[in-house]
Amino acid sequence: MNKAAGGRMDRQRFRVVPVELASAIRAATLDEDADRLFELVDGVGEHDAEVAEYLRGLVEAVAYETLAELFEG
């Protein structure tokens, strides 16, 4: 996986996520809606499987703060 130091993925990789999908991820993150986040992350997999896997790990770890940072407006 193309991750930067500290186990984080390079932010540039998240540009593959369409704006509408990123907005939905941001909203689900703010609502702390894990079920919705898992559904949305599956959609990310259509664009980049590695990014989706990384995001799935964040949702499983309940790392909402990190998710919010990745998809902040």
C-alpha positions as CSV (number, residue, x, y, z in Angstrom):
1,M,0.0,0.0,0.0
2,N,1.3,3.5,-0.8
3,K,1.3,5.0,2.6
4,A,3.2,7.9,4.0
5,A,5.1,7.7,7.2
6,G,3.1,6.8,10.3
7,G,0.8,4.3,8.6
8,R,-1.2,6.9,6.8
9,M,-2.0,6.7,3.1
10,D,-0.8,9.6,0.9
11,R,-3.6,12.2,0.8
12,Q,-3.2,12.4,-3.0
13,R,-4.6,8.9,-3.3
14,F,-8.0,10.1,-2.1
15,R,-8.5,12.3,-5.2
16,V,-9.9,9.2,-6.9
17,V,-13.1,9.5,-4.7
18,P,-15.7,11.5,-6.6
19,V,-16.9,14.7,-4.9
20,E,-20.4,13.4,-4.3
21,L,-19.1,10.3,-2.6
22,A,-16.6,12.3,-0.5
23,S,-19.4,14.5,0.7
24,A,-21.5,11.5,1.6
25,I,-18.6,10.0,3.5
26,R,-18.0,13.3,5.3
27,A,-21.7,13.4,6.3
28,A,-21.8,9.8,7.5
29,T,-18.6,10.5,9.5
30,L,-20.1,13.5,11.2
31,D,-23.1,11.3,12.1
32,E,-20.8,8.5,13.2
33,D,-22.9,6.2,11.0
34,A,-20.7,3.1,10.6
35,D,-23.2,1.1,8.6
36,R,-23.5,3.9,6.1
37,L,-19.7,4.4,6.0
38,F,-19.2,0.7,5.1
39,E,-21.7,1.1,2.3
40,L,-19.9,4.2,1.0
41,V,-16.5,2.6,1.3
42,D,-17.7,-0.2,-0.9
43,G,-18.5,2.5,-3.5
44,V,-14.9,3.8,-3.2
45,G,-13.8,0.3,-4.1
46,E,-15.1,0.9,-7.6
47,H,-12.5,3.6,-8.1
48,D,-9.6,2.3,-6.0
49,A,-9.6,-1.0,-4.1
50,E,-6.6,0.0,-2.0
51,V,-8.1,3.3,-0.9
52,A,-11.3,1.4,0.0
53,E,-9.4,-1.1,2.0
54,Y,-7.6,1.7,3.9
55,L,-10.9,3.5,4.6
56,R,-12.6,0.2,5.7
57,G,-9.8,-0.2,8.3
58,L,-10.5,3.3,9.6
59,V,-14.2,2.7,9.9
60,E,-13.5,-0.6,11.7
61,A,-11.2,1.2,14.1
62,V,-13.8,3.9,14.7
63,A,-11.2,6.5,13.5
64,Y,-13.8,9.1,12.7
65,E,-11.4,12.0,13.4
66,T,-9.0,10.7,10.7
67,L,-11.9,10.1,8.3
68,A,-13.1,13.7,8.9
69,E,-9.6,15.0,8.2
70,L,-9.4,13.1,5.0
71,F,-12.7,14.4,3.7
72,E,-13.0,17.8,5.2
73,G,-14.6,20.4,3.0
